[in-house]
């Protein structure tokens, strides 16, 4: 039941990924109707109200006659549907439909309940507007992407119906809807907001939650392969610098390597300290987790925020212009997340290099049982290096940029959609880098047989070997990397981590 006030991360993912159906709450209908009545009365008067009786952006000083108010809204949707590039994914589009409906359900936009009910009908039947991914500068929100979303409501544009791409009118007919004739402010209310960058960001957040767990699991397996020491994860160390993420990662690593025979085998070795990429995993992985917490909080606030303009306050019959559509909070947060995930990938690539380089331990060169004739994982590390370097380029913040639009009326913009789109590529690269680390670490651990790693690492090794056999002689590694990337993205390593922590807490 959509109210506009209480959408949670769990319910967002249930609807967007799990296809849970949605209805508009009766309370939301009443609030929407009250605000719509205010807009009807405003439209009948001669007062200048932005986007109701005036033009848009730089044209806000152009007055619109009452007879043209409906045409104004239709023209707005059509003219702003100027996006380019590949369409957003099905889940990203579902997210936009849900989030835009949620904003309007709050009852401060002045649109009829029928607008939200139509959006939810499309969502519940998985009839999804074709929304080009490029064209938003993030203020006045995601105008171009949201215009393409709105087009289908007036029977224009295109939509995906199953695998088919069909005209908007045909897509509406598929679910028993007729094209809407937009009333005063309804076109503007559909377009003003941050729902494109937010939908992309929320789905990226979900991937990040899995990646931080996968990084701890991969790091633990690398520690075992390199015969590193878990002394650096002693809880006494981390109580003296009590960042939550740092303490969490240290506890995760202790749980994953608990009971390791490999560790016992080198208790008396002469090495005093491990390299930073092993020893400082709690500090680096932990800082990424803390960044993730911050971003999660920002996105959760945005989910139930009203990002329209102008806003209708029915109780006082007021319509107020503001700037809640500006995407700066999201642009900064998503850039922060991009930087954090780039660091997670960067330290993983350094562990890969240590695994394949014989100067750092007693593993064979490039993890090949027969080096020289075979190159082993030499080029896998090169791929990881290429991806890590690409991430560094992509982590340059989009949100520090701005370019004036709309005749310099919209003279400072957030570029928040740019932040969201490049984050997606960083996450894809990071998934592949962690997959390469897991492949290398699994190969490395097996050189220590018959000694076994800790129970968590042992389970990780089993999952990898269910998908990819050990490399005995050179073969094409690209399919192996992709299979383990799928493992990383599946969330199976989060389950390994959870099980390891549960075993660790279990009384003996």
N, C-alpha and C positions, 0 to 999 in steps of 0.2 A: 504494500500500500504506500504509494508515493505521497509524501506530505511536503517535500521541499526542505525539511528541517533535520531529518534523522537518517539520511543515507550513510551507511558505514562501508568500510573497505570490504568487509565480508559480503554484505548484500550487493555491493557493486560487482564483485567478481562472480557471485552466484547468478546474477542476471546476465552480465556481459559474456562470461565464459561458460557458465552452467546452464544458460537459457531459462532461468527461472522467470515465470510470467509476472507482469507488473500491472497494477491498477491504480487509478487516481483516487486518493482518499476523499471521502465526503467533505471533511473539513477543508481540504485544499480547494475543492470545487466552490465552496461558499466564499472563501477568501478571494479566489480568482474572479468570481462573479461580481463581488463588491467593487474590486478595482476596475473591472471592465466598465461598470456603470459610471465610474468617475471619468474615465476616458471618453465615454459617449457624450457626457455632458460638456467636457472640455472641448471636444471636437465641434460641438454645436455652437460654441461661443466664438468670439473674434480674438480672444487672447492668443498671443504668440506662445506656443508650447512646442519645444524642440521635437521634431520628428512626428508631430501630430498635426499641427497647422503650419509647419515650416518645412523647408528642405533640410538636407543633411550635410554635415561637415562644414565646409566653407560656404555652402549654400543655405546655412541656417538662417540667414537674414531674408530669404525669399519666402514670402507668404503663400500659402496654399489655400485655395477657395474650398469651401465645404463640399462642393460637387466633385472635387478632384482628390479628396482624401483617400479613397479606396485605391484609385489608380496610382497614387503616390507610393503606397505600400507594395503594390505589384511591381512597379518600376524599380523600386529599391532592391527587391529580391533578384530580379532579372539582371540588373546592371552590376550587382556586386558578385554574381556568380562568374568570376573571372579567374578561377584557380587553374593551375597547370600541374603537370607531373603525374606520376603513378597514383592511383587511388589509395586512400587509407585502407588498412586491412579490415576484414569483417568485424573483428573484435573491437578495433578502434572506432569503427562506425557505430557499432552497437553502443559503445561507451558514450559517444557523442549524443545519440538519441536519448539515452537514459539521463545523462547529465543536463541536457537542455530542457527536457521535460521536468526535471527536478527543480531547476531554477524557476521556471514559469509557474510551477505548482505552489511556490511560496506565496504568490498572490500580490506581488509588487510590480508586475509588469503590465497589467491592464489588458490581458488577452482573455478570450473566451476559454472555458474548460475544453471545448471541442478541439482546440489546437493541441493541447497536451494529450487528449484521448486519441487523436489521430497519430501522434508520434508514438504512443505506446502500442497502438494497433500494429504499426509497422514493425516495431521492436519485437512484439510477441509473435509475429508471423515471420520474423527474420527476413523482411523485405527491406533492403538496405540501400539508401541513396549512394550513388557513385560520387565520392568526395575527393577531388584532387588534393594531393598532400601539400603542394606549394602555393603560396600566395598570401599568407598571413604575416603581418608585422607585429601582431600581438597587441594592438590598440587601434581602434575601439574593439578590442578583443580579436577573435578569429573571424573577421568579416567574410572573407571569401569562402573558407570551408563551411561556415554556417549557412551562407547563402545557397551553396549547393545542397545542403541538407534541407533547407526550406523549399527549394524548387519542387521537390517531389510532392509537397503538400498542395501546390497549386496545379499539379498535373503536368509539370514540365521536368526538364532534366532527365536523368536516367537512374535506374536502380538495379541492384542484383536481386534476382528472384531465383534462389538456388544457384546453379552455376551460370544461369543466363543473365545477360545484361539487356534490360528492356526499357522502353520509354516510360517516363514517369506516370502518365495517365494509365497505361496498361498495368503498371505495378500497383497503382491504387485499386484498380478494378479487381485485381487478384485477391485483395483482402476486403472487398466490399465497400471501399471508400470512393467518394467523389471528390474532385478538385475543390479546394476551399477558395472562397472569395474573401480575401483578407480585409479586415476592418481596420479602423484607425489604430495606428501604432503596432499592429500585429506583425508586419514585416520587420520593423525595427527590433521588436522584442525577440524575434527568432534569430536575428543576426548579431546583436550586441552580447558579447560574452567570451569566456575563455575555455569553452568546452572542448575545442579541438586539442589544444595543447594539454589540457587536463586529462582527457581520455588517453592520449598517447603517454603522458607522464604516469598515470595510474597503472597502466599495463606494463610500463617499464619498471615501475616500483616492484611489481610482483616478480619480475624476472630478477631484479636485484636481490630480493629476499632469498631466492634460491642460490644466487651466485656467491653471496657472502658465506653461506654454509658450505657450498662446494669448495670454496677457497680454503676453508679450514681443513676440510677432509683431504684435499690435494696436498696442502702443506704438511699435514701429519704423515701422509704416505711418503712424501719426499724426505722428511726428517728421518724416517726409518731407513729408506734406501741409502741415504748419505751418512748413516750412523751418527746422527746428531743427538744432542742431549736435551731432555725435557726439563733440565734444572732451571732454565730460563723462564719456565712457566709456573714456577713455585708460587703459590698464592700469596706468600709473605712479600714477595717482590711487588705484586700488583696492588696489594693493600696500601702501599706507600705512594701510589699514583692512581687513585681509584676512579679512573674513567670507566663507565659502565661497559663500553664496548671492549676495552682492553681486558677487563676482568673476565668477560664472557668468553673471549677467544682463548685466553690462557686456560680456562676451565675446559673448553671444548677440546683443545689439543691434549690436555692431560687425559681426558676420557678416551680419546681415540687411540692413544698409544699405550693405554694401561695394559699390563700383562705382556709386554713385548719381550720375546726371547732375544731379538736382535739387540735391544737396549742392554740387556744383562750381559751380552757377549763382549761389550766394549766399555764396561764400567771403569776399567783401569787404563784406558787408552791415554796417551800423552796430550791429546788435544784439550786445551783449556776452555776455549770458547768457539761457538759456531759463527759463521758469517751472519751478517745482519738479516739476510733474506730468510734465514731460519730462526735466529735468536729473537728478532724483533717482529715476528708475526703477530703477537698480541698487540703491539703498539700500532702497527700499520693496518692490519685487518680490523683491529678494534676501532681505529679512527674512522675507517670506512663505515662500520656499523653505526657509529655515533652520527655521522653525516646522514646515513639512511634514516635514523630516527628523526632528525630535524626535518628532512624532506617529507617524510610520512606525515608529520604534524601539519606542515603547510598544505599538503594536498588534501588532507582530511578537512581542514577549515574551508578550503575552496569548494569542496564537493557540495556543501550546503550553504554557500554564499550566493547572494543575489548580485549578478554581474551585468545587469541590464542598465540602460539609461534612456530616457529619464525614469525615475522610480516613482511609483504611485503609492501614496499613503492614504488609504481609503478612509480611515477614521477622521482625518482632517481635510479630506477632499483636496489634497495637495499633490502636485506633480513636480518633483525636484530633479534638476540636472546635476550629475556628479561624474565621477570617473571610476566607478567600480569595475568597469570592463578592462582596465589597464592590467596587462599581464605581468607586471614587474615582479610580484611575489613568486610567481611560478617560474619566470625566466631565471631569476637568481637561484631558486631552489634546484631546478633541473640542471643548470650549469654546475652547481656544487656537486650534484650527484654524478655528473659526467666526470668531473675531476677525481672524485673519490673512486669511481670504478676504473678509471685509467690507472690509478695507483695500485689497485688490486691486481690488475693485469700486469703491471710493470714488475711488481715483486715476484709474481708467478713466473714471468719470463726469466728472471734472474735465477730462480731455483732450477728451471729447466737447464740453463747454461751450466750450472754446477753439476747437475746429474750427468750430462754428456761429456764433461771435460775431465779427463783422467787425472789432471793435476790436483784435483780437490779431494780425492778419496781413493778407494780401492775398487771402484767400478771400472769395467773395461771401456776403452775409448768409444764414445758415441753409443754406448750400451749394446754393442754388438758382440755376440759370442765369438765371432771370427772377424775382428777389425782388420781393415786393409783391403781384403777381398770384398768386404761388406762395409757400407757407410753408415748403417744403423739409423740412428735418429738425428744425424747431422742436419739434414734439411728441415726436419720438424722444428728444430730450434730456430732456424732461419725464418720459417713462417711465423713463429711466435714473435720474433724480433720485428718483423715487418708489421704485424698487427699492433704490437705495443707502440711502435713509432707512429703508426696511423692514429692510434688513440690520442697520442700527445698532441697531434695537430687538431683533432676534433675536439679536444678538451678546452681549446681557447674559448672563453665565454662569449656566447652570442648576445647575452643580455647587456654587455657593455657597449654595444653598438646601438645606434639610432639613426633613422633617416626620416626627414619630414615628409608627410603625405597630406593629401586633401588640401592643396593650396596653402600649406604651412599652418592650417588650423590644427591638425594633429601633428604637432611639431616635435614630440618626443614619444617614441614607441618602444615596446619592450623586447621585441624579437624573441618572445617566449616560445613560439612555435618552432623557430630555428633551434632553440635549446633542446626542445623535445625530440625533434627529428634526428639531430646528430647523436643524441644519447642512444637512440635505437641502434645505430651502427657501432657505437662503442660497446654496447652490451653483446652484440653478435661477435665482435672481435674478442671480447673477454671470455665468452663461452668457449670459443675455439682455443684460446691460449690455455685455459684451465684444462680443457680436454687433452691438449698436448702434454701438459705437466702430469696429468693422471696416467697417460700412456707411458711416459718416461719413468715415472716413479714406480709403476707396477713392474716394468721391466727390471728396474734397479733392485727392487725388493727381492725378486726371484733369484738374483745372483747370490743371495745370502742363505739360500736353502741348505740344510733342512731347518734353519732357524726361522721362526714365525714372527711376524709383526704383531702388534696389539690387536685385540679383538675387533675394534672399529676399522683399523686399516686392513685387517684380514677380510672383513666383509666387503670393503671397497674393492679389494683385489678380486674377489669372487664376482662382483657385479661387472667389472671391466672384462674379465676373462669369459663371462657369459656372452659377451658381444664381440670380443677381439682376441684372437690367440696371441701367444707370445711370439715375438719376432726372433726367429732362428737364423734366417738369412733374408737378405734384402727383398722387400716387396713394396707394392704401391701403398703408401701410408694414408693417402687422402681419404679413402673410405673408412679406415680405422678412426681417423680424427673425427669424422662426421658422426660415426656411431657413438663415440664417447661424448661428443658434444650433445647429442640427443639425451644421453644419460644425465649430463649436467643439467640440461633444461627441464628434464622430467620431474625433478624434485626428489629422486630416489636417494641422493646423497644427503638431503635434509633428514630423511628417515634414518639413514645410517648414523648420523650425528645424534639424533634424538634417542635412538636405541642405545648408543654408547654412553650417553649421559645418564640414561635410566639405569643401565647396568652398574655404572660407577656409584650411583646413589644407593643401590640396593644393599641392605645390610648383609654381611657375610654370615 
